[in-house]
């Protein structure tokens, strides 16, 4: 269920939400922090950590990793 493209999509949505809710002066800083390369690298790291986890732990880990973005 949690393949690379799914996790990357979740990260993109969360980053866009953070940018949308930020103050106007902070938006450029947030946009620089969450480049496409950064999001891809984070998605690779998350999916790598998911290998060998049971389904419940995967769900909790992904939810926490997305919130910590």
MARPA-555489 format. One record per residue: residue in three letters; x, y, z of N, C-alpha, C in turn. Coordinates in steps of 0.05 Angstrom, whole numbers, plus 32768, in hexadecimal, padded with zeros to 4 digits. Example, Ala and Ser with C-alpha at 12.3 -4.5 7.8 and 13.67 -1.06 7.14 Angstrom:
BEGIN
<site><residuo>ALA</residuo><n_xx>8108</n_xx><n_yy>7F8E</n_yy><n_zz>809C</n_zz><ca_xx>80F6</ca_xx><ca_yy>7FA6</ca_yy><ca_zz>809C</ca_zz><c_xx>8108</c_xx><c_yy>7FBE</c_yy><c_zz>809C</c_zz></site>
<site><residuo>SER</residuo><n_xx>8101</n_xx><n_yy>7FD3</n_yy><n_zz>808E</n_zz><ca_xx>8111</ca_xx><ca_yy>7FEB</ca_yy><ca_zz>808F</ca_zz><c_xx>8102</c_xx><c_yy>8001</c_yy><c_zz>809D</c_zz></site>
***
This chain:
BEGIN
<site><residuo>UNK</residuo><n_xx>8010</n_xx><n_yy>7FE8</n_yy><n_zz>8000</n_zz><ca_xx>8000</ca_xx><ca_yy>8000</ca_yy><ca_zz>8000</ca_zz><c_xx>8011</c_xx><c_yy>8019</c_yy><c_zz>8000</c_zz></site>
<site><residuo>UNK</residuo><n_xx>8027</n_xx><n_yy>8019</n_yy><n_zz>800F</n_zz><ca_xx>8038</ca_xx><ca_yy>8031</ca_yy><ca_zz>8011</ca_zz><c_xx>8050</c_xx><c_yy>802F</c_yy><c_zz>7FFE</c_zz></site>
<site><residuo>UNK</residuo><n_xx>804B</n_xx><n_yy>8033</n_yy><n_zz>7FE4</n_zz><ca_xx>8062</ca_xx><ca_yy>8033</ca_yy><ca_zz>7FD2</ca_zz><c_xx>806C</c_xx><c_yy>804F</c_yy><c_zz>7FCF</c_zz></site>
<site><residuo>UNK</residuo><n_xx>8082</n_xx><n_yy>8052</n_yy><n_zz>7FC0</n_zz><ca_xx>808F</ca_xx><ca_yy>806C</ca_yy><ca_zz>7FBE</ca_zz><c_xx>807D</c_xx><c_yy>8082</c_yy><c_zz>7FB4</c_zz></site>
<site><residuo>UNK</residuo><n_xx>806E</n_xx><n_yy>807D</n_yy><n_zz>7F9F</n_zz><ca_xx>805D</ca_xx><ca_yy>8092</ca_yy><ca_zz>7F93</ca_zz><c_xx>8047</c_xx><c_yy>809B</c_yy><c_zz>7FA7</c_zz></site>
<site><residuo>UNK</residuo><n_xx>803C</n_xx><n_yy>8088</n_yy><n_zz>7FB6</n_zz><ca_xx>8027</ca_xx><ca_yy>808F</ca_yy><ca_zz>7FCA</ca_zz><c_xx>8033</c_xx><c_yy>80A1</c_yy><c_zz>7FE0</c_zz></site>
<site><residuo>UNK</residuo><n_xx>804A</n_xx><n_yy>8099</n_yy><n_zz>7FEB</n_zz><ca_xx>8056</ca_xx><ca_yy>80A8</ca_yy><ca_zz>8000</ca_zz><c_xx>805F</c_xx><c_yy>80C4</c_yy><c_zz>7FF5</c_zz></site>
<site><residuo>UNK</residuo><n_xx>8069</n_xx><n_yy>80C5</n_yy><n_zz>7FDD</n_zz><ca_xx>8071</ca_xx><ca_yy>80DE</ca_yy><ca_zz>7FD1</ca_zz><c_xx>8059</c_xx><c_yy>80F1</c_yy><c_zz>7FCE</c_zz></site>
<site><residuo>UNK</residuo><n_xx>8042</n_xx><n_yy>80E5</n_yy><n_zz>7FC6</n_zz><ca_xx>802A</ca_xx><ca_yy>80F5</ca_yy><ca_zz>7FC3</ca_zz><c_xx>8021</c_xx><c_yy>8100</c_yy><c_zz>7FDE</c_zz></site>
<site><residuo>UNK</residuo><n_xx>8022</n_xx><n_yy>80F0</n_yy><n_zz>7FF3</n_zz><ca_xx>801B</ca_xx><ca_yy>80FA</ca_yy><ca_zz>800E</ca_zz><c_xx>802D</c_xx><c_yy>8111</c_yy><c_zz>8016</c_zz></site>
<site><residuo>UNK</residuo><n_xx>8047</n_xx><n_yy>810E</n_yy><n_zz>8011</n_zz><ca_xx>805A</ca_xx><ca_yy>8123</ca_yy><ca_zz>8018</ca_zz><c_xx>8055</c_xx><c_yy>813D</c_yy><c_zz>8009</c_zz></site>
<site><residuo>UNK</residuo><n_xx>804F</n_xx><n_yy>813A</n_yy><n_zz>7FEF</n_zz><ca_xx>8048</ca_xx><ca_yy>8152</ca_yy><ca_zz>7FDF</ca_zz><c_xx>8030</c_xx><c_yy>8160</c_yy><c_zz>7FE9</c_zz></site>
<site><residuo>UNK</residuo><n_xx>801B</n_xx><n_yy>8151</n_yy><n_zz>7FF0</n_zz><ca_xx>8002</ca_xx><ca_yy>815D</ca_yy><ca_zz>7FFA</ca_zz><c_xx>8008</c_xx><c_yy>816C</c_yy><c_zz>8014</c_zz></site>
<site><residuo>UNK</residuo><n_xx>8017</n_xx><n_yy>815F</n_yy><n_zz>8026</n_zz><ca_xx>801C</ca_xx><ca_yy>816B</ca_yy><ca_zz>8040</ca_zz><c_xx>802E</c_xx><c_yy>8184</c_yy><c_zz>803D</c_zz></site>
<site><residuo>UNK</residuo><n_xx>8042</n_xx><n_yy>8183</n_yy><n_zz>802B</n_zz><ca_xx>8053</ca_xx><ca_yy>819B</ca_yy><ca_zz>8026</ca_zz><c_xx>8043</c_xx><c_yy>81B2</c_yy><c_zz>801B</c_zz></site>
<site><residuo>UNK</residuo><n_xx>8031</n_xx><n_yy>81AC</n_yy><n_zz>8008</n_zz><ca_xx>8020</ca_xx><ca_yy>81C0</ca_yy><ca_zz>7FFC</ca_zz><c_xx>800D</c_xx><c_yy>81CC</c_yy><c_zz>8011</c_zz></site>
<site><residuo>UNK</residuo><n_xx>8003</n_xx><n_yy>81BC</n_yy><n_zz>8023</n_zz><ca_xx>7FF2</ca_xx><ca_yy>81C6</ca_yy><ca_zz>8038</ca_zz><c_xx>8001</c_xx><c_yy>81D8</c_yy><c_zz>804C</c_zz></site>
<site><residuo>UNK</residuo><n_xx>801A</n_xx><n_yy>81D0</n_yy><n_zz>8052</n_zz><ca_xx>802A</ca_xx><ca_yy>81E1</ca_yy><ca_zz>8064</ca_zz><c_xx>8030</c_xx><c_yy>81FC</c_yy><c_zz>8057</c_zz></site>
<site><residuo>UNK</residuo><n_xx>8036</n_xx><n_yy>81FB</n_yy><n_zz>803D</n_zz><ca_xx>803B</ca_xx><ca_yy>8214</ca_yy><ca_zz>802E</ca_zz><c_xx>8023</c_xx><c_yy>8226</c_yy><c_zz>802D</c_zz></site>
<site><residuo>UNK</residuo><n_xx>800C</n_xx><n_yy>8219</n_yy><n_zz>8028</n_zz><ca_xx>7FF3</ca_xx><ca_yy>8228</ca_yy><ca_zz>8026</ca_zz><c_xx>7FEC</c_xx><c_yy>8236</c_yy><c_zz>8041</c_zz></site>
<site><residuo>UNK</residuo><n_xx>7FF0</n_xx><n_yy>8228</n_yy><n_zz>8057</n_zz><ca_xx>7FE9</ca_xx><ca_yy>8233</ca_yy><ca_zz>8071</ca_zz><c_xx>7FFD</c_xx><c_yy>8246</c_yy><c_zz>807D</c_zz></site>
<site><residuo>UNK</residuo><n_xx>8015</n_xx><n_yy>8247</n_yy><n_zz>8071</n_zz><ca_xx>802A</ca_xx><ca_yy>8258</ca_yy><ca_zz>807B</ca_zz><c_xx>8025</c_xx><c_yy>8276</c_yy><c_zz>8076</c_zz></site>
<site><residuo>UNK</residuo><n_xx>8031</n_xx><n_yy>8286</n_yy><n_zz>8086</n_zz><ca_xx>8030</ca_xx><ca_yy>82A3</ca_yy><ca_zz>8081</ca_zz><c_xx>803E</c_xx><c_yy>82A9</c_yy><c_zz>8067</c_zz></site>
<site><residuo>UNK</residuo><n_xx>8037</n_xx><n_yy>82C0</n_yy><n_zz>805B</n_zz><ca_xx>8043</ca_xx><ca_yy>82C6</ca_yy><ca_zz>8041</ca_zz><c_xx>8061</c_xx><c_yy>82C8</c_yy><c_zz>8041</c_zz></site>
<site><residuo>UNK</residuo><n_xx>806D</n_xx><n_yy>82D2</n_yy><n_zz>8056</n_zz><ca_xx>808A</ca_xx><ca_yy>82D4</ca_yy><ca_zz>8058</ca_zz><c_xx>8097</c_xx><c_yy>82B9</c_yy><c_zz>805B</c_zz></site>
<site><residuo>UNK</residuo><n_xx>8089</n_xx><n_yy>82A5</n_yy><n_zz>8065</n_zz><ca_xx>8094</ca_xx><ca_yy>828B</ca_yy><ca_zz>806A</ca_zz><c_xx>8091</c_xx><c_yy>8278</c_yy><c_zz>8052</c_zz></site>
<site><residuo>UNK</residuo><n_xx>8081</n_xx><n_yy>827F</n_yy><n_zz>803F</n_zz><ca_xx>807B</ca_xx><ca_yy>826D</ca_yy><ca_zz>8029</ca_zz><c_xx>8093</c_xx><c_yy>8267</c_yy><c_zz>8018</c_zz></site>
<site><residuo>UNK</residuo><n_xx>80A4</n_xx><n_yy>827B</n_yy><n_zz>8013</n_zz><ca_xx>80BC</ca_xx><ca_yy>8275</ca_yy><ca_zz>8002</ca_zz><c_xx>80CF</c_xx><c_yy>8264</c_yy><c_zz>8012</c_zz></site>
<site><residuo>UNK</residuo><n_xx>80D1</n_xx><n_yy>8268</n_yy><n_zz>802C</n_zz><ca_xx>80E3</ca_xx><ca_yy>8257</ca_yy><ca_zz>803C</ca_zz><c_xx>80D9</c_xx><c_yy>823A</c_yy><c_zz>803B</c_zz></site>
<site><residuo>UNK</residuo><n_xx>80BF</n_xx><n_yy>8236</n_yy><n_zz>803E</n_zz><ca_xx>80B4</ca_xx><ca_yy>821B</ca_yy><ca_zz>803E</ca_zz><c_xx>80B8</c_xx><c_yy>820E</c_yy><c_zz>8022</c_zz></site>
<site><residuo>UNK</residuo><n_xx>80B4</n_xx><n_yy>821E</n_yy><n_zz>800D</n_zz><ca_xx>80B7</ca_xx><ca_yy>8213</ca_yy><ca_zz>7FF2</ca_zz><c_xx>80D4</c_xx><c_yy>820A</c_yy><c_zz>7FED</c_zz></site>
<site><residuo>UNK</residuo><n_xx>80E7</n_xx><n_yy>8219</n_yy><n_zz>7FF8</n_zz><ca_xx>8103</ca_xx><ca_yy>8211</ca_yy><ca_zz>7FF5</ca_zz><c_xx>810A</c_xx><c_yy>81F9</c_yy><c_zz>8006</c_zz></site>
<site><residuo>UNK</residuo><n_xx>80FC</n_xx><n_yy>81F6</n_yy><n_zz>801D</n_zz><ca_xx>8102</ca_xx><ca_yy>81DF</ca_yy><ca_zz>802E</ca_zz><c_xx>80F7</c_xx><c_yy>81C5</c_yy><c_zz>8022</c_zz></site>
<site><residuo>UNK</residuo><n_xx>80E1</n_xx><n_yy>81C6</n_yy><n_zz>8014</n_zz><ca_xx>80D4</ca_xx><ca_yy>81AE</ca_yy><ca_zz>800A</ca_zz><c_xx>80D5</c_xx><c_yy>81AE</c_yy><c_zz>7FEB</c_zz></site>
<site><residuo>UNK</residuo><n_xx>80ED</n_xx><n_yy>81AB</n_yy><n_zz>7FE0</n_zz><ca_xx>80EF</ca_xx><ca_yy>81A9</ca_yy><ca_zz>7FC4</ca_zz><c_xx>80E7</c_xx><c_yy>818D</c_yy><c_zz>7FBB</c_zz></site>
<site><residuo>UNK</residuo><n_xx>80E3</n_xx><n_yy>8189</n_yy><n_zz>7FA1</n_zz><ca_xx>80DC</ca_xx><ca_yy>816E</ca_yy><ca_zz>7F97</ca_zz><c_xx>80F1</c_xx><c_yy>815A</c_yy><c_zz>7F9E</c_zz></site>
<site><residuo>UNK</residuo><n_xx>810A</n_xx><n_yy>8162</n_yy><n_zz>7F9D</n_zz><ca_xx>811F</ca_xx><ca_yy>814F</ca_yy><ca_zz>7FA3</ca_zz><c_xx>811E</c_xx><c_yy>8147</c_yy><c_zz>7FC1</c_zz></site>
<site><residuo>UNK</residuo><n_xx>8119</n_xx><n_yy>815A</n_yy><n_zz>7FD2</n_zz><ca_xx>8117</ca_xx><ca_yy>8154</ca_yy><ca_zz>7FEF</ca_zz><c_xx>8100</c_xx><c_yy>8141</c_yy><c_zz>7FF4</c_zz></site>
<site><residuo>UNK</residuo><n_xx>80E9</n_xx><n_yy>8146</n_yy><n_zz>7FE8</n_zz><ca_xx>80D2</ca_xx><ca_yy>8135</ca_yy><ca_zz>7FEC</ca_zz><c_xx>80D7</c_xx><c_yy>8119</c_yy><c_zz>7FE1</c_zz></site>
<site><residuo>UNK</residuo><n_xx>80E5</n_xx><n_yy>8116</n_yy><n_zz>7FCA</n_zz><ca_xx>80EB</ca_xx><ca_yy>80FC</ca_yy><ca_zz>7FBF</ca_zz><c_xx>80FE</c_xx><c_yy>80ED</c_yy><c_zz>7FD1</c_zz></site>
<site><residuo>UNK</residuo><n_xx>8112</n_xx><n_yy>80FA</n_yy><n_zz>7FDB</n_zz><ca_xx>8125</ca_xx><ca_yy>80ED</ca_yy><ca_zz>7FED</ca_zz><c_xx>8118</c_xx><c_yy>80E4</c_yy><c_zz>8007</c_zz></site>
<site><residuo>UNK</residuo><n_xx>8106</n_xx><n_yy>80F4</n_yy><n_zz>8011</n_zz><ca_xx>80F7</ca_xx><ca_yy>80ED</ca_yy><ca_zz>8029</ca_zz><c_xx>80E5</c_xx><c_yy>80D5</c_yy><c_zz>8024</c_zz></site>
<site><residuo>UNK</residuo><n_xx>80D8</n_xx><n_yy>80D5</n_yy><n_zz>800D</n_zz><ca_xx>80C7</ca_xx><ca_yy>80BE</ca_yy><ca_zz>8006</ca_zz><c_xx>80D6</c_xx><c_yy>80A4</c_yy><c_zz>8003</c_zz></site>
<site><residuo>UNK</residuo><n_xx>80EE</n_xx><n_yy>80A6</n_yy><n_zz>7FF8</n_zz><ca_xx>80FF</ca_xx><ca_yy>808E</ca_yy><ca_zz>7FF6</ca_zz><c_xx>8107</c_xx><c_yy>8084</c_yy><c_zz>8011</c_zz></site>
<site><residuo>UNK</residuo><n_xx>810E</n_xx><n_yy>8096</n_yy><n_zz>8023</n_zz><ca_xx>8116</ca_xx><ca_yy>808E</ca_yy><ca_zz>803E</ca_zz><c_xx>80FF</c_xx><c_yy>8082</c_yy><c_zz>804D</c_zz></site>
<site><residuo>UNK</residuo><n_xx>80E7</n_xx><n_yy>808D</n_yy><n_zz>804A</n_zz><ca_xx>80CF</ca_xx><ca_yy>8083</ca_yy><ca_zz>8058</ca_zz><c_xx>80C9</c_xx><c_yy>8067</c_yy><c_zz>804D</c_zz></site>
<site><residuo>UNK</residuo><n_xx>80C8</n_xx><n_yy>8063</n_yy><n_zz>8033</n_zz><ca_xx>80C1</ca_xx><ca_yy>8049</ca_yy><ca_zz>8028</ca_zz><c_xx>80D6</c_xx><c_yy>8034</c_yy><c_zz>802F</c_zz></site>
<site><residuo>UNK</residuo><n_xx>80EF</n_xx><n_yy>803C</n_yy><n_zz>8031</n_zz><ca_xx>8104</ca_xx><ca_yy>802A</ca_yy><ca_zz>8039</ca_zz><c_xx>80FF</c_xx><c_yy>8020</c_yy><c_zz>8055</c_zz></site>
<site><residuo>UNK</residuo><n_xx>80F8</n_xx><n_yy>8032</n_yy><n_zz>8067</n_zz><ca_xx>80F3</ca_xx><ca_yy>802B</ca_yy><ca_zz>8083</ca_zz><c_xx>80DA</c_xx><c_yy>8019</c_yy><c_zz>8086</c_zz></site>
<site><residuo>UNK</residuo><n_xx>80C8</n_xx><n_yy>801B</n_yy><n_zz>8073</n_zz><ca_xx>80AF</ca_xx><ca_yy>800B</ca_yy><ca_zz>8075</ca_zz><c_xx>80B3</c_xx><c_yy>7FEE</c_yy><c_zz>8070</c_zz></site>
<site><residuo>UNK</residuo><n_xx>80C9</n_xx><n_yy>7FE6</n_yy><n_zz>8063</n_zz><ca_xx>80CD</ca_xx><ca_yy>7FCA</ca_yy><ca_zz>805D</ca_zz><c_xx>80D0</c_xx><c_yy>7FBA</c_yy><c_zz>8076</c_zz></site>
<site><residuo>UNK</residuo><n_xx>80C1</n_xx><n_yy>7FA5</n_yy><n_zz>8079</n_zz><ca_xx>80C3</ca_xx><ca_yy>7F94</ca_yy><ca_zz>8090</ca_zz><c_xx>80B0</c_xx><c_yy>7F9B</c_yy><c_zz>80A7</c_zz></site>
<site><residuo>UNK</residuo><n_xx>80A2</n_xx><n_yy>7FB1</n_yy><n_zz>80A4</n_zz><ca_xx>808F</ca_xx><ca_yy>7FB9</ca_yy><ca_zz>80B9</ca_zz><c_xx>8074</c_xx><c_yy>7FAD</c_yy><c_zz>80B4</c_zz></site>
<site><residuo>UNK</residuo><n_xx>8065</n_xx><n_yy>7FA7</n_yy><n_zz>80C9</n_zz><ca_xx>804A</ca_xx><ca_yy>7F9E</ca_yy><ca_zz>80C6</ca_zz><c_xx>8038</c_xx><c_yy>7FB6</c_yy><c_zz>80BE</c_zz></site>
<site><residuo>UNK</residuo><n_xx>8020</n_xx><n_yy>7FB0</n_yy><n_zz>80B5</n_zz><ca_xx>800E</ca_xx><ca_yy>7FC4</ca_yy><ca_zz>80A9</ca_zz><c_xx>8007</c_xx><c_yy>7FDA</c_yy><c_zz>80BD</c_zz></site>
<site><residuo>UNK</residuo><n_xx>8002</n_xx><n_yy>7FD3</n_yy><n_zz>80D6</n_zz><ca_xx>7FFA</ca_xx><ca_yy>7FE7</ca_yy><ca_zz>80EA</ca_zz><c_xx>8012</c_xx><c_yy>7FFA</c_yy><c_zz>80EF</c_zz></site>
<site><residuo>UNK</residuo><n_xx>8029</n_xx><n_yy>7FF0</n_yy><n_zz>80F3</n_zz><ca_xx>8041</ca_xx><ca_yy>8001</ca_yy><ca_zz>80F7</ca_zz><c_xx>8047</c_xx><c_yy>8012</c_yy><c_zz>80DF</c_zz></site>
<site><residuo>UNK</residuo><n_xx>8042</n_xx><n_yy>8007</n_yy><n_zz>80C7</n_zz><ca_xx>8046</ca_xx><ca_yy>8017</ca_yy><ca_zz>80AE</ca_zz><c_xx>8035</c_xx><c_yy>802F</c_yy><c_zz>80AE</c_zz></site>
<site><residuo>UNK</residuo><n_xx>801B</n_xx><n_yy>802B</n_yy><n_zz>80B4</n_zz><ca_xx>8008</ca_xx><ca_yy>8041</ca_yy><ca_zz>80B4</ca_zz><c_xx>8010</c_xx><c_yy>8057</c_yy><c_zz>80C8</c_zz></site>
<site><residuo>UNK</residuo><n_xx>8018</n_xx><n_yy>804E</n_yy><n_zz>80E0</n_zz><ca_xx>8020</ca_xx><ca_yy>8061</ca_yy><ca_zz>80F5</ca_zz><c_xx>803A</c_xx><c_yy>8070</c_yy><c_zz>80ED</c_zz></site>
<site><residuo>UNK</residuo><n_xx>804D</n_xx><n_yy>8061</n_yy><n_zz>80E2</n_zz><ca_xx>8066</ca_xx><ca_yy>806D</ca_yy><ca_zz>80DA</ca_zz><c_xx>8062</c_xx><c_yy>8082</c_yy><c_zz>80C4</c_zz></site>
<site><residuo>UNK</residuo><n_xx>8053</n_xx><n_yy>807B</n_yy><n_zz>80B0</n_zz><ca_xx>804E</ca_xx><ca_yy>808E</ca_yy><ca_zz>809A</ca_zz><c_xx>8040</c_xx><c_yy>80A7</c_yy><c_zz>80A4</c_zz></site>
<site><residuo>UNK</residuo><n_xx>802C</n_xx><n_yy>80A3</n_yy><n_zz>80B4</n_zz><ca_xx>801D</ca_xx><ca_yy>80BA</ca_yy><ca_zz>80BE</ca_zz><c_xx>802F</c_xx><c_yy>80CC</c_yy><c_zz>80CE</c_zz></site>
<site><residuo>UNK</residuo><n_xx>8040</n_xx><n_yy>80C1</n_yy><n_zz>80DF</n_zz><ca_xx>8053</ca_xx><ca_yy>80D1</ca_yy><ca_zz>80EF</ca_zz><c_xx>8068</c_xx><c_yy>80DE</c_yy><c_zz>80DE</c_zz></site>
<site><residuo>UNK</residuo><n_xx>8072</n_xx><n_yy>80D0</n_yy><n_zz>80CA</n_zz><ca_xx>8087</ca_xx><ca_yy>80DB</ca_yy><ca_zz>80B8</ca_zz><c_xx>807C</c_xx><c_yy>80F3</c_yy><c_zz>80A8</c_zz></site>
<site><residuo>UNK</residuo><n_xx>8063</n_xx><n_yy>80F1</n_yy><n_zz>80A0</n_zz><ca_xx>8056</ca_xx><ca_yy>8107</ca_yy><ca_zz>8090</ca_zz><c_xx>8052</c_xx><c_yy>811F</c_yy><c_zz>80A3</c_zz></site>
<site><residuo>UNK</residuo><n_xx>8049</n_xx><n_yy>811A</n_yy><n_zz>80BB</n_zz><ca_xx>8045</ca_xx><ca_yy>8131</ca_yy><ca_zz>80CE</ca_zz><c_xx>805F</c_xx><c_yy>813E</c_yy><c_zz>80D5</c_zz></site>
<site><residuo>UNK</residuo><n_xx>8076</n_xx><n_yy>812F</n_yy><n_zz>80D6</n_zz><ca_xx>808F</ca_xx><ca_yy>813B</ca_yy><ca_zz>80DD</ca_zz><c_xx>809C</c_xx><c_yy>814B</c_yy><c_zz>80C6</c_zz></site>
<site><residuo>UNK</residuo><n_xx>808F</n_xx><n_yy>814B</n_yy><n_zz>80AF</n_zz><ca_xx>809A</ca_xx><ca_yy>8159</ca_yy><ca_zz>8098</ca_zz><c_xx>809E</c_xx><c_yy>8176</c_yy><c_zz>80A0</c_zz></site>
***
